[in-house]
Amino acid sequence: MYKVLDKDTIEMEIVPYIPLPKRGFAPRVPLSEIVNAVLYKMKTGVQWEYLPVASLFSRDPLGWQGVYYHFRKWCLSGTFYECWTGILEEYRDRLDLSSVDLDGSHTPCKRGGEAVEYQGRKRAKTTNALYLTDRQGLPLAMSEPVAGNHNDLYDIEVQFEVVTATLDQADIATDGLFLNADAGFDSKDFRAACSAKKINANICFNKRNGSADDRDEYFDQDLYDERYAVERTNAWMDSFRSLLNRFDTTIASWKGFNYLSFIVLALRKFKMKKSK
């Protein structure tokens, strides 16, 4: 049976967050095997109808429609988000919060859908979202996705509030954090948003905002040079084919895959450390 995460990890870390149905029949197959089938889809990018369900279930395989039904239901109910914030809270002592990195990412969208628009730099229709990572490059939070014709500063106060709300949900204090961001985030509004959260914004100066010699904002080049970790995170997430190119047309499904990728990357890291 193909595995992105081992069965015990899925059973202990993900299944407890899956709500039981209030009416109707319970699934006739183990929830861990349904989750494993969704993880297979995320990793390989295979179309739902071509899921190899016969090899993904130990007995009486669920059809691909059943797997998709459960995935959509869990996305709409926020199950993967709740699971992610729960894991963050449980393992926050394994995070490296000596500094965090913020970056935007444009995902090519092959079938259109919600929050999709043409992005000239990518020469394709894309969806844009902001991602926050710890010093190790482990993803922490993401913003709401927006149409790709917008830059990273679009609606930044609202989007940054969404990002930091995930940390609040996981009981991770933002007070005193050092945040790295590139010159694309060098704006008064974003610096003010960081200051309101008592976050130390280490943002590279944008030449369009004047000479660096005339600026009095804080900037530590050595700390900024550590920002490569967020680029490594993007490479890790691109290993999941359903995230490398977006085929799902709804925002709920796309966010569900993103939070699932956060869960997989973090649990692999935490479990590896624990086994040493």
C-alpha positions in Angstrom: 0.0 0.0 0.0 1.4 3.4 -1.0 2.2 5.7 2.0 3.0 9.3 2.3 2.7 9.0 6.1 2.7 5.8 7.9 -0.6 4.4 9.2 0.2 5.0 12.9 1.1 8.6 12.3 -2.2 9.2 10.4 -4.2 7.4 13.1 -2.6 9.4 16.0 -2.1 12.8 14.5 -4.8 13.4 11.9 -7.8 11.0 12.5 -8.6 12.5 15.9 -9.4 15.8 14.2 -11.9 14.3 11.8 -15.5 14.9 13.0 -17.8 11.9 13.2 -21.0 12.1 11.1 -24.0 13.4 13.0 -26.4 11.4 10.9 -26.2 8.6 8.3 -23.7 5.7 8.3 -20.1 5.8 9.4 -17.5 5.1 6.6 -17.2 1.4 5.9 -13.4 1.7 5.6 -10.9 3.0 8.1 -10.5 6.8 8.1 -6.8 6.4 8.0 -7.0 4.7 4.6 -9.2 7.5 3.2 -6.7 10.1 4.4 -3.9 8.0 2.9 -5.8 8.0 -0.5 -6.1 11.8 -0.3 -2.4 12.1 0.5 -1.6 9.9 -2.6 -3.7 12.3 -4.7 -1.8 15.3 -3.3 1.6 13.7 -3.8 1.2 12.3 -7.3 -1.3 14.9 -8.7 -3.3 12.0 -10.3 -6.8 12.9 -11.4 -9.5 11.8 -8.9 -11.1 9.4 -11.3 -7.7 7.6 -11.7 -7.0 7.0 -8.1 -5.7 3.4 -7.7 -8.2 2.7 -5.0 -7.7 -1.1 -5.2 -4.1 -0.7 -4.0 -4.9 2.1 -1.5 -7.4 0.2 0.6 -6.8 -3.1 2.5 -10.3 -4.5 1.7 -13.5 -3.5 0.0 -12.0 -0.4 -1.6 -13.9 2.9 -1.5 -14.5 4.4 -5.0 -12.8 7.5 -6.0 -16.1 9.4 -5.6 -16.2 8.3 -2.0 -12.6 9.6 -1.4 -13.4 12.9 -3.0 -16.7 13.2 -1.1 -14.8 12.9 2.3 -12.0 15.2 1.1 -14.5 18.0 0.1 -16.5 17.5 3.3 -13.3 17.9 5.5 -12.1 20.9 3.5 -15.5 22.7 3.9 -15.6 22.0 7.6 -12.0 23.3 8.2 -10.8 19.9 9.4 -7.3 20.2 8.0 -6.9 23.7 9.4 -8.0 22.5 12.8 -5.6 19.6 12.5 -2.7 21.9 11.5 -3.2 24.4 14.4 -3.5 21.5 16.8 -0.2 20.0 15.6 1.4 23.4 15.8 0.3 23.8 19.4 1.4 20.3 20.4 4.8 20.5 18.8 5.6 24.2 19.2 8.7 23.4 21.3 10.1 21.8 18.1 9.8 25.0 16.1 12.7 27.4 15.6 11.1 30.8 16.2 14.4 32.7 16.5 13.1 34.4 13.3 10.4 33.7 10.7 10.2 34.3 7.0 7.3 35.7 4.9 7.0 35.2 1.2 4.4 35.2 -1.6 4.0 32.4 -4.1 2.1 32.3 -7.4 0.6 28.9 -8.3 -0.3 28.3 -12.0 -4.0 27.3 -12.4 -4.7 24.9 -15.2 -8.5 24.9 -15.0 -9.4 28.3 -13.8 -11.6 28.6 -10.7 -12.0 30.9 -7.7 -9.3 33.5 -7.0 -7.7 33.0 -10.4 -6.5 35.6 -12.9 -3.8 36.2 -15.4 -0.3 37.1 -14.0 2.0 38.7 -16.5 5.2 37.7 -14.8 4.2 34.1 -14.9 2.5 34.3 -18.3 -0.3 32.2 -16.9 -3.4 32.3 -14.8 -2.3 32.0 -11.2 -3.4 32.2 -7.6 -1.3 34.1 -5.1 -0.9 33.5 -1.3 1.5 34.5 1.4 3.4 31.8 3.4 5.1 32.2 6.8 7.8 29.7 7.8 10.1 29.2 10.8 13.9 29.3 10.8 14.0 25.7 9.7 11.8 26.3 6.8 8.8 24.6 8.3 5.5 26.2 7.1 3.5 27.9 9.8 0.6 29.7 8.2 -0.8 31.0 4.9 -3.0 33.9 3.9 -6.2 33.7 2.0 -5.5 33.1 -1.7 -6.1 35.9 -4.1 -6.2 36.3 -7.9 -2.8 36.2 -9.4 -2.9 39.7 -10.9 -2.3 41.2 -7.5 1.1 41.7 -5.9 2.2 40.5 -2.5 1.1 43.8 -0.8 -2.5 43.5 -2.0 -4.8 43.9 1.0 -1.8 43.2 3.2 -3.3 44.3 6.5 -6.1 41.8 6.2 -4.0 39.0 4.8 -1.3 39.5 7.5 -4.1 39.3 10.1 -5.1 35.9 8.6 -1.5 34.7 8.8 -1.0 35.7 12.5 -4.4 34.4 13.5 -3.2 30.9 12.8 -0.3 31.5 15.2 -2.8 32.8 17.8 -5.0 29.7 17.3 -1.9 27.5 18.0 -1.1 29.6 21.1 2.2 30.8 19.5 3.0 34.4 20.6 3.9 36.9 17.9 5.2 39.4 20.4 9.0 39.9 19.8 9.2 37.8 16.6 11.8 38.8 14.0 10.3 38.6 10.6 12.3 38.5 7.3 10.7 39.7 4.1 12.0 40.8 0.7 11.8 44.3 -0.8 8.4 43.6 -2.2 7.0 44.0 1.3 8.7 47.4 2.0 5.6 49.5 2.6 4.4 51.7 5.4 1.2 49.7 5.7 3.0 46.4 6.2 5.5 47.8 8.6 2.6 49.3 10.6 0.8 45.9 10.6 4.0 44.2 12.0 4.4 47.0 14.6 0.8 46.5 15.8 1.6 42.9 16.5 4.9 43.8 18.2 6.8 42.0 15.4 10.2 43.2 14.5 10.1 43.6 10.7 13.4 42.9 9.0 12.4 44.0 5.5 14.9 44.6 2.7 14.7 48.2 1.5 13.0 48.8 -1.8 14.9 51.3 -4.0 11.6 52.8 -5.1 11.0 54.1 -1.6 14.2 56.1 -1.5 17.9 55.5 -0.7 18.8 53.1 2.1 21.0 55.9 3.6 17.9 58.0 4.2 16.0 55.3 6.0 15.9 54.9 9.7 14.0 51.6 9.9 15.7 48.5 11.3 17.4 46.1 8.9 19.9 43.3 9.7 21.6 42.0 6.6 23.0 38.9 8.3 19.5 37.9 9.5 18.0 38.6 6.1 20.6 36.3 4.5 19.0 33.5 6.4 15.8 34.0 4.4 16.8 31.2 1.9 14.9 28.8 4.2 11.6 30.0 2.8 12.7 29.2 -0.7 13.6 25.7 0.4 10.0 25.5 1.8 8.6 26.3 -1.6 10.7 23.5 -3.1 9.4 21.1 -0.5 5.8 22.0 -1.3 6.4 21.8 -5.0 7.1 18.1 -4.5 3.4 17.7 -4.0 2.1 17.6 -7.5 -1.4 18.9 -6.6 0.3 22.1 -5.2 2.8 22.5 -8.0 0.0 23.2 -10.4 -3.5 24.0 -9.2 -6.2 21.9 -10.9 -8.9 22.1 -8.2 -11.2 25.0 -8.9 -12.5 25.8 -5.4 -10.6 27.7 -2.7 -11.6 25.3 0.0 -10.0 22.4 -1.8 -6.8 24.3 -2.6 -6.4 25.4 1.0 -7.1 21.9 2.2 -4.2 20.6 0.1 -2.0 23.3 1.4 -2.7 22.6 5.1 -2.3 18.8 4.4 1.2 19.6 2.9 2.0 21.6 6.1 0.9 18.6 8.2 3.0 16.1 6.2 6.2 18.2 6.2 6.0 19.0 9.9 5.2 15.4 11.0 8.0 14.0 8.9 10.4 16.4 10.6 9.1 15.9 14.1 8.9 12.1 13.9 12.4 12.0 12.4 13.8 14.0 15.3 11.9 11.9 17.8 13.3 8.6 16.4 16.9 9.8 16.7 
